[in-house]
């Protein structure tokens, strides 16, 4: 599909690696966005920081055009070492972000959670992130993570290839619901469906744990309207904007325009997510396409900062 462009016509010309647009640093563009809205910065609930060797394997997967990219060219815009990525996201004015990490097999989650404790300790503006997998002992290490200060969890049904309603996870979901710890979950079928993606499996989890604070990643791409249904049914279900509405995603998973009024009505439960650094376009493009939806400045303020700040007590 080629390298995508992240611009509004007549305003900027940001492409490729996205570090500059007509000589203007991208960080200046991002800052102008939230300063115009009168915000103190951004809250991004879907960013990826993980052990370097794990992240490099993730990048290798995107480079290989595998099933999880839908065979689509997916250049990593912010392929840099950890310190450089941290400096950049801070320069964007992101007040709080996450370390979305996820296992693809049993025996991996607890190790990732140990890394996340150290990362959170040395990165105070990162919301301490943990993960889980359906395996014996999951409830124990989830409890330990919560007690260690985890503020958000990541679950990836597509990569992990597991049923979120697996009874092995039931105790962990109950614990997280009781603790009020949000879970960002990739459970939609974009960019490629998995055996347990879609609204039905996670719907069974919510039927058992209706107070679970689920944040559906990517707006539930590609089953956008089905996940809006879940958010309308369950008051603690939220959705993040990650990659949704972008020129890149609109080519293979367009958001239905008829659903925009529902998006407006759920404005207090939509959260900014970006997928930084694993995005094939500049960070500013995610912000510009949210503005392009035409849902107004109050909606933008809520999505890009206030909803996340309220959820995490910032």
C-alpha positions in Angstrom: 0.0 0.0 0.0 3.0 2.2 0.2 3.9 4.9 2.7 0.9 6.8 4.0 0.5 10.5 4.2 -0.6 12.2 7.5 -1.8 15.6 6.6 -4.8 17.9 6.2 -5.0 19.3 2.8 -3.3 22.7 2.6 -1.9 22.5 6.1 1.1 20.2 6.5 2.9 17.7 4.4 4.1 15.0 6.7 5.1 11.7 5.2 7.5 8.8 5.5 9.3 8.9 8.9 7.2 11.9 9.8 9.9 13.9 11.7 9.3 17.0 9.7 6.6 18.7 7.6 7.6 21.7 5.5 10.5 22.3 7.8 8.3 22.3 10.9 9.1 19.7 13.6 6.3 17.2 14.1 6.5 17.8 17.9 5.5 21.4 17.2 2.5 20.3 15.2 1.4 17.9 17.9 1.8 20.6 20.6 -0.1 23.2 18.5 -3.0 20.7 18.4 -3.5 20.3 22.1 -2.5 23.9 22.9 -5.3 25.1 20.6 -7.7 23.0 22.6 -6.5 24.6 25.9 -5.2 21.2 27.2 -2.1 20.6 29.3 -1.0 17.8 27.0 -2.2 14.4 25.8 -3.1 11.1 27.5 -2.3 8.2 25.2 -3.6 4.8 26.5 -2.1 2.7 23.7 1.6 3.0 23.3 4.2 0.2 23.2 7.2 -0.1 25.3 8.6 -3.6 26.0 12.0 -5.3 26.4 14.1 -4.3 23.4 14.7 -7.8 22.1 10.9 -8.4 22.2 10.1 -5.1 20.5 12.7 -5.8 17.8 10.9 -9.2 17.1 7.6 -7.3 16.9 9.2 -4.9 14.3 10.5 -7.9 12.4 7.0 -9.3 12.2 5.7 -6.0 10.8 8.5 -6.0 8.3 7.6 -9.5 7.2 4.0 -8.6 6.1 2.6 -11.4 8.1 -1.1 -12.2 8.8 -1.3 -9.6 11.6 -0.6 -6.9 9.1 -3.0 -8.3 6.6 -0.1 -8.6 4.2 0.0 -4.7 4.0 3.2 -2.8 3.9 3.7 -1.5 7.4 6.8 0.7 7.8 7.6 1.5 11.5 7.7 5.3 11.7 9.5 5.5 15.0 12.1 2.7 14.9 14.5 4.0 17.5 16.1 3.0 20.7 14.0 3.3 23.9 15.6 6.6 25.2 15.0 8.3 21.9 11.4 7.1 21.8 10.8 8.3 25.3 12.2 11.7 24.5 10.1 12.0 21.5 6.7 11.1 23.1 7.5 13.5 25.9 8.4 16.2 23.4 4.9 15.6 21.8 3.5 16.7 25.2 2.1 13.3 26.1 1.6 13.5 29.9 0.8 9.9 30.4 1.3 6.8 28.2 1.4 3.1 28.5 3.8 0.1 28.0 1.5 -2.2 26.1 3.2 -5.6 26.2 1.6 -8.9 25.5 2.6 -12.6 25.5 2.0 -15.0 22.6 2.4 -18.2 24.7 2.2 -19.5 28.2 5.0 -18.7 30.6 5.7 -15.3 29.1 3.3 -12.9 30.8 4.8 -13.1 34.3 8.3 -12.4 32.9 7.0 -9.4 31.0 5.3 -8.1 34.1 8.6 -8.2 35.9 10.2 -6.1 33.3 7.2 -3.7 33.4 7.7 -3.1 37.2 11.2 -1.8 36.5 10.2 0.2 33.5 7.4 1.9 35.5 9.8 2.6 38.3 12.3 4.4 36.0 9.5 6.0 33.8 7.1 7.8 36.1 5.0 9.3 33.3 4.3 5.8 32.0 1.2 4.2 33.5 2.5 0.9 35.0 1.2 -1.7 32.5 0.9 -5.5 33.0 -0.4 -8.4 30.9 -1.9 -11.8 31.3 -2.4 -15.1 29.4 -4.8 -18.1 30.0 -2.6 -20.4 32.0 -2.4 -22.0 35.5 -1.4 -19.4 38.0 -2.6 -16.4 36.0 -4.8 -15.1 38.9 -1.9 -15.2 41.2 0.5 -13.2 39.1 -2.3 -10.7 38.1 -3.0 -10.1 41.8 0.8 -9.6 42.4 0.9 -7.1 39.5 -2.0 -5.2 40.9 -0.4 -5.2 44.4 2.8 -3.9 42.8 1.0 -0.9 41.4 -0.2 -1.9 37.9 -2.6 0.7 36.7 -3.6 -0.8 33.3 -3.4 -4.3 31.7 -3.0 -5.3 28.1 -4.7 -8.4 26.5 -4.1 -9.4 22.9 -6.6 -12.0 21.8 -5.4 -12.0 18.2 -1.7 -12.5 18.9 -2.3 -14.8 21.9 -4.9 -16.8 19.9 -6.9 -17.5 23.0 -10.6 -17.2 24.0 -10.9 -14.3 26.4 -13.8 -16.3 28.0 -11.5 -19.2 28.8 -12.3 -20.3 32.4 -8.6 -20.0 33.3 -9.0 -16.3 33.0 -12.3 -16.0 34.9 -10.7 -15.3 38.3 -8.3 -12.8 36.8 -11.1 -10.8 35.1 -13.0 -10.9 38.4 -10.0 -9.6 40.3 -9.4 -6.8 37.8 -13.1 -5.8 37.8 -13.1 -5.6 41.6 -9.9 -3.6 41.6 -11.1 -1.2 38.9 -8.0 -1.7 36.9 -8.7 -1.0 33.2 -7.7 -3.5 30.5 -6.8 -2.5 26.9 -7.9 -5.5 24.8 -7.3 -6.2 21.2 -10.4 -8.3 20.4 -11.6 -6.9 17.1 -10.8 -8.7 13.9 -8.6 -6.1 12.3 -6.4 -6.2 10.4 -7.0 -10.0 10.1 -9.5 -12.0 12.0 -8.5 -14.7 14.6 -10.3 -17.7 15.9 -11.4 -15.8 19.0 -11.7 -12.2 17.7 -15.0 -10.3 17.3 -17.6 -9.2 19.8 -19.0 -12.6 20.8 -16.1 -14.0 22.9 -15.5 -10.8 24.9 -19.2 -10.3 25.2 -19.3 -13.6 27.2 -16.6 -12.1 29.5 -18.7 -9.0 30.1 -21.8 -11.0 30.8 -20.0 -12.5 33.7 -18.1 -9.4 34.7 -20.2 -6.4 33.7 -18.1 -4.0 35.8 -14.8 -4.9 34.1 -13.2 -1.7 32.8 -12.5 -2.9 29.2 -10.9 -0.5 26.7 -11.5 -2.0 23.3 -8.4 -1.3 21.2 -8.7 0.2 17.7 -12.4 1.0 18.3 -13.0 -2.7 17.7 -11.8 -2.6 14.1 -13.3 -4.1 12.0 -16.5 -4.7 14.0 -16.9 -1.1 15.0 -20.6 -1.0 15.4 -20.8 -4.3 17.3 -18.3 -2.9 19.9 -20.2 0.4 20.1 -23.2 -1.9 21.0 -21.1 -3.4 23.9 -20.1 0.1 25.1 -23.8 1.2 25.0 -24.7 -1.9 27.0 -21.9 -1.9 29.6 -21.1 1.4 31.3 -17.5 0.5 32.0 -16.6 -0.4 28.4 -14.5 2.2 26.6 -12.9 2.3 23.2 -9.5 3.7 22.1 -8.9 5.4 18.8 -5.7 3.6 17.9 -5.2 3.7 14.1 -8.9 4.2 13.6 -10.0 6.9 11.1 -6.5 7.2 9.7 -5.9 7.3 6.0 -4.0 4.0 6.4 -6.8 2.1 8.1 -9.6 3.7 6.1 -8.3 1.8 3.1 -9.1 -1.6 4.5 -11.3 -1.0 7.5 -13.3 2.2 7.0 -15.3 3.5 10.0 -19.0 3.7 9.1 -20.0 7.3 8.9 -23.5 6.4 10.0 -22.0 5.5 13.4 -20.5 9.0 14.0 -23.5 10.2 16.1 -23.0 7.2 18.4 -19.3 8.1 18.7 -20.4 11.6 19.7 -22.8 10.2 22.3 -20.1 8.0 23.8 -17.7 10.9 24.0 -16.9 10.4 27.7 -15.7 6.8 27.0 -13.5 7.2 23.9 -9.8 7.4 24.7 -6.8 8.5 22.6 -4.6 5.6 21.5 -1.9 5.8 18.9 0.1 2.5 18.7 3.3 4.6 19.0 6.0 3.7 17.9 4.6 0.9 15.7 2.7 3.1 13.3 3.2 3.5 9.5 2.5 7.3 9.6 3.4 10.3 11.8 1.9 10.6 15.3 0.2 13.9 14.4 -1.9 12.2 11.8 -3.9 10.3 14.4 -4.8 13.7 16.0 -5.6 15.4 12.7 -8.1 12.6 11.7 -9.9 12.9 15.0 -10.4 16.6 14.4 -11.4 15.7 10.8 -14.4 13.8 12.2 -16.1 17.1 13.0 -17.4 16.1 16.4 -16.2 19.4 18.0 -13.6 20.7 20.4 -15.3 19.5 23.5 -15.3 16.0 22.2 -11.6 16.3 21.2 -10.7 17.6 24.6 -12.4 14.7 26.3 -10.9 12.1 24.0 -7.4 13.4 23.9 -6.9 14.2 27.5 -9.8 14.5 29.9 -11.3 11.0 29.7 -7.9 9.4 30.3 -7.0 11.9 33.1 -10.2 11.1 34.9 -9.9 7.3 34.5 -6.3 7.3 35.9 -6.7 10.2 38.4 -4.1 12.4 36.7 
